[in-house]
Amino acid sequence: MDQEQKHQIRGYEFHVTGALEKDGRYRGMILISKRGDTLQAYAKPVLIETPSSFKSVHAALIEASAYAQELIYNGAIKALLPAEVPLADTQAGTQAGTQAPQPPDFVGN
C-alpha cells in the first residue's frame, strides 16, 4: 500500500507511513482519520504504531498496512481508538490532550 494514499476498509480511513528511530530502524505508523463503526472523523489523526521495527522503510510500510488490516478485520482497532474525541468539524483545540503524540521523523507523508 502506498503511504501517500488514503485507505478505506470497512469504513475506517487511514494512511500508513514509517518513522525513523534513533537506532536507524523504521517503525510502521498507522494514522486513523475516521472510525468505521461510528463514522466519526478525527480532527487530528490517531496514531497507532506497529509492534516491530525494520531496517527498511518499505518493510515498515508493509507491516503497517498488514497490521491495520488485521486490527480492522478482527475488531481489535476499537480498543485502540479513543472513545470520545472532537469531530473534525469542531474546534480542534478543545481536547487536544486526547491524541497520541506523533514522532517527528516521518518518512513519506
N, CA, C and O of each residue as an XYZ file, in Angstrom:
436
protein
N       0.843     -1.182      0.000
C       0.000      0.000      0.000
C       0.885      1.241      0.000
O       1.898      1.283      0.697
N       0.518      2.217     -0.753
C       1.289      3.441     -0.875
C       0.949      4.376      0.286
O      -0.224      4.576      0.602
N       1.978      4.949      0.920
C       1.757      5.801      2.068
C       1.111      7.132      1.706
O       0.590      7.813      2.590
N       1.129      7.523      0.433
C       0.518      8.784      0.019
C      -0.990      8.645     -0.141
O      -1.693      9.652     -0.237
N      -1.484      7.454     -0.170
C      -2.864      7.172     -0.479
C      -3.688      6.986      0.787
O      -3.216      6.406      1.765
N      -4.935      7.487      0.763
C      -5.854      7.225      1.856
C      -6.475      5.855      1.609
O      -6.955      5.571      0.512
N      -6.465      5.014      2.633
C      -7.019      3.682      2.525
C      -8.351      3.623      3.259
O      -8.529      4.274      4.289
N      -9.278      2.846      2.730
C     -10.581      2.678      3.355
C     -10.901      1.194      3.434
O     -10.946      0.495      2.422
N     -11.123      0.726      4.659
C     -11.523     -0.659      4.896
C     -12.633     -0.628      5.932
O     -12.455     -0.100      7.030
N     -13.770     -1.193      5.579
C     -14.921     -1.275      6.486
C     -15.273      0.072      7.118
O     -15.651      0.128      8.288
N     -15.152      1.134      6.364
C     -15.491      2.470      6.849
C     -14.363      3.199      7.547
O     -14.461      4.409      7.754
N     -13.295      2.508      7.918
C     -12.135      3.152      8.527
C     -11.302      3.799      7.431
O     -11.077      3.193      6.384
N     -10.844      5.024      7.664
C      -9.963      5.715      6.731
C      -8.624      5.924      7.425
O      -8.572      6.377      8.569
N      -7.539      5.591      6.724
C      -6.224      5.698      7.331
C      -5.136      5.854      6.283
O      -5.334      5.552      5.106
N      -3.987      6.329      6.732
C      -2.752      6.387      5.954
C      -1.726      5.548      6.691
O      -1.824      5.365      7.905
N      -0.749      5.042      5.971
C       0.387      4.378      6.611
C       1.658      5.140      6.255
O       1.785      5.697      5.165
N       2.577      5.153      7.182
C       3.861      5.807      6.962
C       4.897      5.123      7.845
O       4.571      4.208      8.601
N       6.124      5.562      7.747
C       7.191      4.999      8.561
C       7.943      6.096      9.276
O       8.084      7.202      8.754
N       8.429      5.794     10.474
C       9.195      6.759     11.252
C      10.587      6.190     11.511
O      10.736      5.026     11.883
N      11.593      7.020     11.312
C      12.971      6.631     11.570
C      13.240      6.743     13.060
O      13.020      7.795     13.661
N      13.719      5.655     13.656
C      14.014      5.642     15.086
C      15.490      5.961     15.312
O      16.279      5.983     14.367
N      15.856      6.205     16.562
C      17.233      6.584     16.900
C      18.247      5.512     16.525
O      19.400      5.827     16.231
N      17.835      4.259     16.532
C      18.765      3.167     16.210
C      18.903      2.921     14.706
O      19.568      1.971     14.293
N      18.276      3.776     13.881
C      18.389      3.657     12.434
C      17.368      2.723     11.802
O      17.391      2.507     10.590
N      16.476      2.170     12.610
C      15.443      1.279     12.094
C      14.159      2.080     11.881
O      14.003      3.173     12.425
N      13.247      1.528     11.088
C      11.985      2.192     10.774
C      10.823      1.459     11.444
O      10.760      0.230     11.440
N       9.919      2.231     12.013
C       8.714      1.675     12.625
C       7.511      2.118     11.796
O       7.390      3.289     11.435
N       6.629      1.175     11.501
C       5.421      1.496     10.764
C       4.436      2.270     11.627
O       4.310      2.022     12.826
N       3.745      3.206     11.003
C       2.758      4.036     11.687
C       1.448      4.010     10.908
O       1.433      4.094      9.680
N       0.356      3.894     11.646
C      -0.981      3.949     11.056
C      -1.631      5.215     11.588
O      -1.671      5.429     12.800
N      -2.135      6.047     10.706
C      -2.806      7.280     11.093
C      -4.281      7.149     10.724
O      -4.650      7.227      9.552
N      -5.115      6.950     11.739
C      -6.556      6.754     11.533
C      -7.236      8.117     11.511
O      -7.096      8.895     12.454
N      -7.974      8.413     10.434
C      -8.670      9.694     10.341
C     -10.185      9.558     10.487
O     -10.879     10.552     10.702
N     -10.705      8.323     10.370
C     -12.151      8.121     10.502
C     -12.433      6.722     11.018
O     -11.843      5.747     10.553
N     -13.340      6.629     11.981
C     -13.762      5.340     12.522
C     -14.755      4.694     11.580
O     -15.546      5.386     10.938
N     -14.722      3.391     11.493
C     -15.670      2.674     10.650
C     -16.936      2.293     11.385
O     -18.001      2.210     10.774
N     -16.842      2.057     12.697
C     -18.024      1.621     13.441
C     -18.972      2.773     13.751
O     -20.189      2.589     13.723
N     -18.437      3.966     14.046
C     -19.290      5.118     14.371
C     -19.262      6.187     13.287
O     -20.026      7.151     13.353
N     -18.396      6.032     12.293
C     -18.196      7.004     11.209
C     -17.749      8.358     11.722
O     -17.962      9.377     11.066
N     -17.126      8.373     12.899
C     -16.623      9.595     13.494
C     -15.297      9.971     12.847
O     -14.375      9.159     12.776
N     -15.212     11.214     12.376
C     -13.960     11.720     11.797
C     -13.170     12.414     12.893
O     -13.740     13.122     13.723
N     -11.850     12.211     12.897
C     -10.991     12.809     13.911
C     -10.396     14.119     13.412
O      -9.972     14.216     12.260
N     -10.366     15.129     14.282
C      -9.755     16.417     13.939
C      -8.269     16.231     13.666
O      -7.729     16.815     12.726
N      -7.606     15.418     14.487
C      -6.207     15.041     14.276
C      -6.180     13.524     14.183
O      -6.830     12.850     14.981
N      -5.443     12.976     13.230
C      -5.398     11.512     13.107
C      -4.885     10.846     14.385
O      -4.022     11.382     15.080
N      -5.432      9.678     14.672
C      -4.992      8.887     15.814
C      -3.843      7.994     15.350
O      -3.959      7.292     14.345
N      -2.749      8.027     16.079
C      -1.543      7.296     15.716
C      -1.512      5.931     16.380
O      -1.696      5.815     17.592
N      -1.277      4.895     15.577
C      -1.062      3.539     16.091
C       0.258      3.056     15.505
O       0.432      3.024     14.286
N       1.195      2.677     16.387
C       2.499      2.183     15.944
C       2.462      0.671     15.785
O       1.730     -0.019     16.495
N       3.251      0.166     14.858
C       3.394     -1.283     14.733
C       4.306     -1.782     15.847
O       5.155     -1.030     16.326
N       4.149     -3.026     16.267
C       4.984     -3.539     17.347
C       6.444     -3.778     16.939
O       7.323     -3.810     17.801
N       6.711     -3.943     15.662
C       8.064     -4.272     15.191
C       8.685     -3.101     14.440
O       7.979     -2.229     13.934
N      10.009     -3.092     14.375
C      10.722     -2.118     13.549
C      11.609     -2.877     12.559
O      11.931     -4.048     12.761
N      11.996     -2.182     11.484
C      12.683     -2.843     10.375
C      13.847     -2.007      9.865
O      13.935     -0.811     10.142
N      14.743     -2.651      9.113
C      15.892     -1.956      8.543
C      15.514     -1.099      7.348
O      16.230     -0.152      7.024
N      14.399     -1.409      6.679
C      13.986     -0.618      5.517
C      12.615     -0.001      5.746
O      11.755     -0.581      6.410
N      12.432      1.182      5.184
C      11.139      1.858      5.307
C      10.063      1.073      4.554
O       8.902      1.061      4.962
N      10.445      0.424      3.464
C       9.485     -0.367      2.688
C       8.875     -1.486      3.544
O       7.665     -1.707      3.521
N       9.722     -2.178      4.287
C       9.234     -3.248      5.163
C       8.322     -2.686      6.253
O       7.326     -3.315      6.612
N       8.655     -1.506      6.782
C       7.817     -0.881      7.813
C       6.447     -0.510      7.261
O       5.440     -0.631      7.959
N       6.407     -0.058      6.011
C       5.132      0.299      5.381
C       4.273     -0.938      5.138
O       3.058     -0.902      5.333
N       4.897     -2.019      4.718
C       4.165     -3.274      4.515
C       3.586     -3.757      5.843
O       2.431     -4.176      5.910
N       4.398     -3.695      6.897
C       3.939     -4.111      8.227
C       2.787     -3.243      8.711
O       1.817     -3.762      9.264
N       2.877     -1.933      8.514
C       1.813     -1.024      8.943
C       0.513     -1.319      8.205
O      -0.560     -1.324      8.808
N       0.606     -1.560      6.920
C      -0.576     -1.877      6.126
C      -1.226     -3.183      6.587
O      -2.442     -3.254      6.767
N      -0.408     -4.202      6.773
C      -0.921     -5.502      7.215
C      -1.503     -5.412      8.622
O      -2.540     -6.011      8.907
N      -0.836     -4.666      9.502
C      -1.298     -4.507     10.882
C      -2.641     -3.777     10.915
O      -3.530     -4.152     11.679
N      -2.793     -2.739     10.092
C      -4.062     -2.006     10.026
C      -5.190     -2.934      9.589
O      -6.271     -2.917     10.178
N      -4.946     -3.737      8.568
C      -5.968     -4.665      8.096
C      -6.324     -5.681      9.168
O      -7.500     -5.979      9.377
N      -5.324     -6.210      9.844
C      -5.573     -7.193     10.894
C      -6.408     -6.580     12.024
O      -7.363     -7.200     12.494
N      -6.056     -5.377     12.457
C      -6.799     -4.720     13.536
C      -8.249     -4.444     13.140
O      -9.164     -4.609     13.947
N      -8.445     -4.026     11.905
C      -9.800     -3.705     11.446
C     -10.636     -4.965     11.286
O     -11.764     -5.017     11.777
N     -10.113     -5.975     10.616
C     -10.899     -7.178     10.346
C     -11.218     -7.990     11.593
O     -12.263     -8.638     11.641
N     -10.347     -7.976     12.612
C     -10.676     -8.734     13.819
C     -11.327     -7.876     14.903
O     -11.643     -8.381     15.980
N     -11.531     -6.586     14.630
C     -12.246     -5.704     15.550
C     -11.398     -5.145     16.680
O     -11.908     -4.392     17.510
N     -10.121     -5.492     16.735
C      -9.256     -5.032     17.830
C      -8.981     -3.538     17.770
O      -8.572     -2.947     18.769
N      -9.198     -2.922     16.627
C      -8.915     -1.493     16.487
C      -9.801     -0.650     17.403
O      -9.400      0.433     17.830
N     -10.994     -1.141     17.705
C     -11.922     -0.387     18.567
C     -11.315     -0.125     19.936
O     -11.539      0.940     20.511
N     -10.557     -1.065     20.465
C      -9.935     -0.903     21.779
C      -8.769      0.086     21.749
O      -8.402      0.636     22.787
N      -8.184      0.316     20.575
C      -7.033      1.210     20.466
C      -7.417      2.659     20.166
O      -6.590      3.563     20.287
N      -8.673      2.877     19.775
C      -9.118      4.228     19.451
C      -9.788      4.867     20.656
O     -10.481      4.187     21.413
N      -9.588      6.176     20.841
C     -10.234      6.856     21.961
C     -11.744      6.856     21.802
O     -12.261      6.934     20.687
N     -12.444      6.769     22.920
C     -13.907      6.711     22.894
C     -14.510      8.032     22.453
O     -15.408      8.060     21.611
N     -14.025      9.115     23.013
C     -14.577     10.423     22.665
C     -13.452     11.373     22.316
O     -12.603     11.683     23.153
N     -13.449     11.833     21.082
C     -12.517     12.864     20.639
C     -13.307     13.858     19.821
O     -14.377     13.518     19.317
N     -12.819     15.072     19.673
C     -13.570     16.067     18.910
C     -13.701     15.658     17.443
O     -12.784     15.078     16.862
N     -14.839     15.967     16.868
C     -15.061     15.708     15.454
C     -14.250     16.686     14.620
O     -13.847     17.741     15.108
N     -14.014     16.344     13.391
C     -13.186     17.167     12.503
C     -13.802     18.547     12.280
O     -13.077     19.509     12.026
N     -15.129     18.657     12.371
C     -15.760     19.941     12.098
C     -15.935     20.791     13.356
O     -16.549     21.856     13.283
N     -15.413     20.354     14.518
C     -15.460     21.150     15.735
C     -14.105     21.774     15.970
O     -13.165     21.520     15.217
N     -13.992     22.586     17.002
C     -12.720     23.225     17.303
C     -11.696     22.176     17.688
O     -11.953     21.321     18.535
N     -10.542     22.248     17.062
C      -9.503     21.235     17.289
C      -8.837     21.385     18.645
O      -8.279     20.414     19.155
N      -8.876     22.555     19.243
C      -8.161     22.778     20.483
C      -8.900     22.360     21.740
O      -8.321     22.449     22.822
N     -10.139     21.912     21.662
C     -10.918     21.641     22.863
C     -10.406     20.457     23.656
O     -10.402     20.507     24.885
N      -9.973     19.388     22.994
C      -9.474     18.221     23.697
C      -8.168     17.744     23.074
O      -7.998     16.558     22.794
N      -7.263     18.667     22.865
C      -6.019     18.322     22.171
C      -5.203     17.283     22.934
O      -4.394     16.588     22.321
N      -5.381     17.152     24.234
C      -4.616     16.207     25.022
C      -5.009     14.766     24.812
O      -4.324     13.883     25.328
N      -6.074     14.472     24.082
C      -6.521     13.098     23.897
C      -5.809     12.389     22.758
O      -5.952     11.174     22.614
N      -5.052     13.106     21.950
C      -4.386     12.491     20.807
C      -3.014     11.958     21.206
O      -2.338     12.521     22.067
N      -2.626     10.884     20.578
C      -1.304     10.305     20.820
C      -0.246     11.193     20.182
O      -0.473     11.727     19.096
N       0.905     11.367     20.827
C       1.959     12.182     20.224
C       2.533     11.496     18.991
O       2.614     10.270     18.928
N       2.930     12.305     18.014
C       3.479     11.758     16.776
C       4.998     11.928     16.769
O       5.503     12.993     17.126
N       5.724     10.894     16.368
C       7.174     11.021     16.265
C       7.542     12.061     15.214
O       6.812     12.225     14.236
N       8.640     12.756     15.390
C       8.983     13.845     14.490
C       9.549     13.411     13.136
O       9.481     14.191     12.186
N      10.094     12.222     13.008
C      10.806     11.824     11.797
C       9.971     10.952     10.883
O      10.330      9.800     10.641
N       8.863     11.470     10.367
C       8.044     10.698      9.444
C       8.724     10.596      8.096
O       9.377     11.541      7.651
N       8.578      9.473      7.454
C       9.134      9.250      6.134
C       7.975      9.093      5.177
O       7.129      8.223      5.382
N       7.910      9.898      4.150
C       6.926      9.722      3.088
C       5.528     10.159      3.405
O       4.579      9.505      2.971
N       5.348     11.248      4.151
C       3.990     11.747      4.394
C       3.402     12.082      3.085
O       2.256     12.526      3.018
